[in-house]
Amino acid sequence: MSDLVLYDDELDEDCYRARLALALCGVVARLHAVDVTMAREQDAPSFRMLSPSGRLPALQGMTGTGDLPAICGATAVLRTVAALAASDSGWAPVDAGDVACVAHWMSFVECELAPARRLRRLALFGPSADDCDTQTSTPAHAALRVMEDHMTLRRISGRSWFVGNRPTIADIALFPSFALCRDYGLSHDDYPALRRWQSCVKRLPGFIAMPGVPEYG
């Protein structure tokens, strides 16, 4: 049994980011399902002690160097998993320029892709108290267009990944928002460069799928 535990919701996009990072980076963690719908376990006092805002995913446990405090939120979990991966894995680049570019795309996931995450949640589960039912796909489409244009230029220069010459946690962080955009009505047909990149991600050793993301194709 792993000494790391990932608190997880199978259908949540951010939790998929964390599971995908663990799988691709070769870091083992036991999954602990959190019922966020019927039981609303994310609001339970016991879970709030772990994640004060009730945020998923959350990673906690023991590493080879000691206790890992609770790490909450996809970006923080991805950075932690990359740090725990083998030193030569390349998932956390050390080149200053690549580090800066990874930081840029991680921020892009948090900010520009937030409308995409909200739209998917609305499409699957309906509005919550924090949602506006007048949201459209325009901001999500605009964010994906930025990604598409970037990968078009990268392909022209002979590159397959968002940063550098090999996959990084930027690719892991960005992948779910494109892979799952059909859940709220955006077609992959409009993004040929991202489709090619998606195929590269799916061919990585250790890749795992989730509902809505076929393992192949």
Backbone hydrogen bonds, N-H to C=O, Kabsch-Sander energy under -0.5 kcal/mol:
donor,donor_aa,acceptor,acceptor_aa,energy
5,V,60,Q,-3.3
6,L,30,R,-2.9
7,Y,5,V,-0.6
7,Y,58,A,-3.3
8,D,6,L,-0.5
8,D,32,H,-2.6
12,D,9,D,-1.6
16,Y,12,D,-1.8
17,R,13,E,-1.7
18,A,14,D,-1.7
19,R,15,C,-2.6
20,L,16,Y,-3.0
21,A,17,R,-2.3
22,L,18,A,-2.4
23,A,19,R,-2.4
24,L,20,L,-2.8
25,C,21,A,-2.6
26,G,22,L,-0.8
27,V,22,L,-2.0
28,V,26,G,-0.5
30,R,4,L,-3.1
32,H,6,L,-2.9
33,A,31,L,-0.5
34,V,8,D,-2.8
35,D,33,A,-0.5
36,V,34,V,-1.0
41,E,35,D,-3.2
43,D,40,R,-2.0
44,A,41,E,-1.2
48,R,44,A,-2.5
49,M,45,P,-1.4
50,L,46,S,-0.6
50,L,47,F,-0.7
51,S,47,F,-3.3
54,G,51,S,-2.8
58,A,7,Y,-1.3
59,L,71,I,-2.6
60,Q,5,V,-2.1
61,G,68,L,-1.5
62,M,3,D,-2.0
63,T,66,G,-2.9
66,G,63,T,-1.2
68,L,61,G,-3.7
71,I,59,L,-2.8
72,C,70,A,-0.6
73,G,57,P,-2.9
77,V,73,G,-2.4
78,L,74,A,-3.0
79,R,75,T,-2.2
80,T,76,A,-2.0
81,V,77,V,-2.9
82,A,78,L,-2.5
83,A,79,R,-1.7
84,L,80,T,-1.7
85,A,81,V,-1.2
86,A,25,C,-0.5
89,S,86,A,-2.1
99,V,95,D,-2.9
100,A,96,A,-2.1
101,C,97,G,-2.0
102,V,98,D,-2.8
103,A,99,V,-2.3
104,H,100,A,-2.1
105,W,101,C,-2.2
106,M,102,V,-2.4
107,S,103,A,-2.1
108,F,104,H,-2.0
109,V,105,W,-2.0
110,E,106,M,-1.7
111,C,107,S,-2.4
113,L,108,F,-2.1
114,A,111,C,-1.5
117,R,113,L,-1.7
118,R,114,A,-2.2
119,L,115,P,-2.5
120,R,116,A,-2.1
121,R,117,R,-2.1
122,L,118,R,-2.5
123,A,119,L,-2.7
124,L,120,R,-2.2
125,F,121,R,-2.9
126,G,121,R,-0.5
126,G,122,L,-1.8
131,D,128,S,-1.6
133,D,131,D,-0.5
135,Q,132,C,-1.5
141,H,137,S,-3.0
142,A,138,T,-2.5
143,A,139,P,-2.2
144,L,140,A,-2.3
145,R,141,H,-2.1
146,V,142,A,-1.7
147,M,143,A,-1.9
148,E,144,L,-2.8
149,D,145,R,-2.9
150,H,146,V,-2.1
151,M,147,M,-2.5
152,T,148,E,-2.0
153,L,149,D,-2.0
154,R,150,H,-2.3
155,R,151,M,-2.1
156,I,152,T,-1.8
157,S,153,L,-1.6
158,G,155,R,-1.7
159,R,154,R,-3.2
166,R,163,V,-0.6
169,I,91,W,-1.9
171,D,168,T,-0.9
172,I,168,T,-1.3
173,A,169,I,-2.6
174,L,170,A,-2.2
175,F,171,D,-2.1
177,S,174,L,-0.6
178,F,174,L,-1.1
178,F,175,F,-0.6
179,A,175,F,-2.7
180,L,176,P,-2.3
181,C,178,F,-1.4
183,D,180,L,-1.9
184,Y,181,C,-1.3
185,G,182,R,-1.3
186,L,181,C,-1.9
190,D,187,S,-1.0
191,Y,188,H,-2.0
195,R,191,Y,-2.0
196,R,192,P,-1.9
197,W,193,A,-2.1
198,Q,194,L,-2.9
199,S,195,R,-2.0
200,C,196,R,-1.6
201,V,197,W,-2.3
202,K,198,Q,-2.4
203,R,199,S,-1.0
204,L,201,V,-1.7
207,F,204,L,-2.0
210,M,213,V,-0.9
213,V,210,M,-2.9
